[in-house]
Amino acid sequence: MEFIAYEGEKFVIEWYFDENSECEVLEYFETLNEISQNKLFYLLKRIGDFGIISDKTKFRNEGDLLFAFKPQPHRFLCF
């Protein structure tokens, strides 16, 4: 089972698997077309390599240490 979605210079982004070794987010991601998958990978690479995404339409703090990657029209929560 692969946990790492992207490993950059600033951050390592991992998929979250529950106690049953399931990852709903990864399962959802795998249903997306290549263009939508690439939009998310671009955002993962950006934050992994540079540590920041200043465009709030692409990444934002949702509060309580919860953040959202927002490759339109999708939304991927992270913490």
Residue pairs with C-beta under 8 A, 6 or more apart in sequence:
1 17
1 21
2 15
3 14
3 15
3 17
4 12
4 13
4 14
4 15
5 13
5 14
5 15
5 44
6 12
6 13
6 41
6 44
6 45
6 48
7 13
7 48
8 45
8 47
8 48
8 49
8 50
9 48
9 49
9 50
10 47
10 48
10 49
10 50
10 51
11 47
11 48
11 51
12 48
13 44
13 47
13 48
13 78
15 23
15 25
15 26
16 23
16 25
17 23
18 24
25 76
25 77
29 37
29 40
29 76
32 40
32 74
36 71
36 74
39 71
39 72
39 74
40 69
40 71
40 74
40 76
42 71
43 53
43 58
43 59
43 69
43 70
43 71
44 69
46 53
47 53
47 59
47 69
53 59
57 70
57 72
58 69
58 70
58 71
59 67
59 68
59 69
59 70
60 67
60 68
60 70
61 67
62 68
62 77
65 79
66 77
66 78
66 79
67 77
67 78
67 79
68 75
68 76
68 77
68 78
69 75
69 76
69 77
69 78
70 76
